[in-house]
């Protein structure tokens, strides 16, 4: 696994704050314009009792504002809830897939270990608590040269993918040959956020 990353890291995301601010401006403007329209309509009607005028004002305001709030607030909220449930289902499926028979290791873009499955802990002898925060250097057996890792790193940076044979050592110091496949995980801006390594024992 790469020991550090040259990929640019995403900056602070201000888009949600901007979206909320725009929504508030649109809603405030909509309420103002609708109220002006209602007052104009009431002014064109013949005089009526105050209670009737207030009820008509409230009814017209509600009727005209309902579509605005539905399309700008309620509909996106319902869609968000649906998407969140779908994402939760996908996460449950991913969690099951993560615990497959092959050892899996996940690092962040800097090469720090953030996750490993039970099979990985089993073959290396390291618990998840011992692995998190470490780098894959902890498994280095010394059987591969510096040039080997440099070539691996260059291909990862260029293609986001590497596969080859490697010899790692476990916690007891025993060296185990295996075939490793590393895939870079990228965000919507094509910036590398994680690396996923799958080990196939030989």
N, C-alpha and C positions, 0 to 999 in steps of 0.2 A: 504494500500500500504506500502511496506517496507520503512523505514526511512533512511536507508543507505545500502550500498552494500559491500559485502566482495569479490565480483567477481573481478579478476584482470582486469585492464583497458589496452586496446591495446596501444602499444608504437607508436613512430613515424614511419610511414610507408615510407621506403626508396625504395620500389620496383619500383615505377614509374621512379625514377631518375636512378636506375640501368638499367632498360629496355631501357631508352633513350640513356644512355651511351653505352650500348651494340649495339644498332642500329647504332649509329654514327660510332662506330669502324668497324662494319660489312660493312656499306656503304662506308666508306673511304677505307677500304681494297679492296672492290669490284671494286671501281673506279680505284684504283692503278693497280690491277691485270688485269682488262680489258684493260686499257691503255697500259700496257706492252705487252699484247697479240696483240693488234692492231698494235703497233709499230713493233712487230716481223713479223706480216703478211705483213705489208707494205714493210718491208725490203726484203721480199722474192719476191716481184713483180718487174717487170722491171721498169727502170726510167720513170717518167711521169712529166708533167708540175706541178709546185708548187700548182696552184689553184686546179687541179684535185686531187693532193695528199691530200690537206687540206680537200676537200669535201669528199673524200673517208674515210679519218681519222674520220671526224665527223659522217658520216653515219654508219660506223662500230661501233664506240663508242656508238652511240644512240641505234643501233639495239641490241648490246650485253648488254647494261645497262638497257634497258627497262624492261626485265623480272625481273631483280633484284629489281628495284624500284617498279614494280607492286606488287610483292609478299611480299616485306618487308615494303612498305609504303602505296601505294594506296589501295590495297585490305584490309589491316587491318583498314585503315581510313574509307572506305565504310562500313565495318562491324561495326565499332564503331558508325557511324552515324545511321545505322539501329537499333542497340541495344539501342542507346539513344532515338530514336523515340518510340521504343517499351516501354522503361522505362517511358517516358513521358505519353504514353497512359495508362500504368498501374497506374501511379500516379494520373491521372485524375479519373480513376475508383475507386482507393482507397479513393480519396477525397470525392467522392459521397457516398461510403460505410461508410465513417467515420461519415457522418451526418445522421445516421440511427436514429430510434426512441429511442434507448436506450442510456443513458448517457455513455460517454467514457472519460476516463482520461488516459493520458500517462505521465510517468515520465522517467527521465534518470536513469542510474544504481545506482546513489546515492539517488534516491527517490525525486529529485526535479521535480516539475511539469513543463512540456515543452509544453503540448497541452491538450486541452479539447474541446469537441464539443459543439454545441449550446444547445443541450438538457441538458448537464451537467451543463452549466451555468444557464439554466432556472430553474432547480430543486434546485440548491444550492444557487442561488441568487448572486453568484460571477461572475464578468466579467472575460474574459480571461486574461486581463491585471492584475487583482487582483490575479489570480491563479498562473500565470507563476512565477517561482522562489520560490514559497512556497512548502511545503511538504504536503502530505495528512493529516498530523497531524492537519491541519486547520479545518478538518471536524470531528475531534474526539469528540464524545459526552460524553465520560467517562463511557459509558454503558458496554464497554468490558474491561476485566481485562488485566493486563500486560502479564499474561500467555497466553491469547488468541492471542495477537499479536506475542508473541515469537513462539507459535506453528505455526501460519500462516507463519512466516518468515522462520522457519526451513523447512517447506514443500516446500516453494518457492525455497530455496537454493538446496534442495534435488531433486525436480522433475521439477522445473520451472513452476509450476501450482498450483493454490489454488482456491477453490470455497467454499463459505459459506455465511451464513447470517450475516449481520452487521448493526449497527445502527449509521448513521452519522447525524450530525446536519448541518443545512443550515446557511446562513449568519444571519438570524433572530434568530437563536438559537433553532429552532424547530427540533426535532429529527424524522428522517424518516427511518423506517426499509427497507432494500432492500437486495437482493441477489447479491453478488459481485463475479466476476470471474477475477482472475489476471493471466496473462500469461507473462512469461519472453521472451523477444526477444533477440536472440543470433546472433553473427556474425559468419563468417566462421571458426573462431578459437574456437567456442563454448563458447565465453565470453558474459556475459549478458551486453547488451547495453541499453535496455529500459524495462519498464514494462507497459503493457496495461491492464487497469481495465475496465470491462464492468459491469454496474449496471443495474439490473432488479428490477424495483420497485415492491413492494409487496402490 
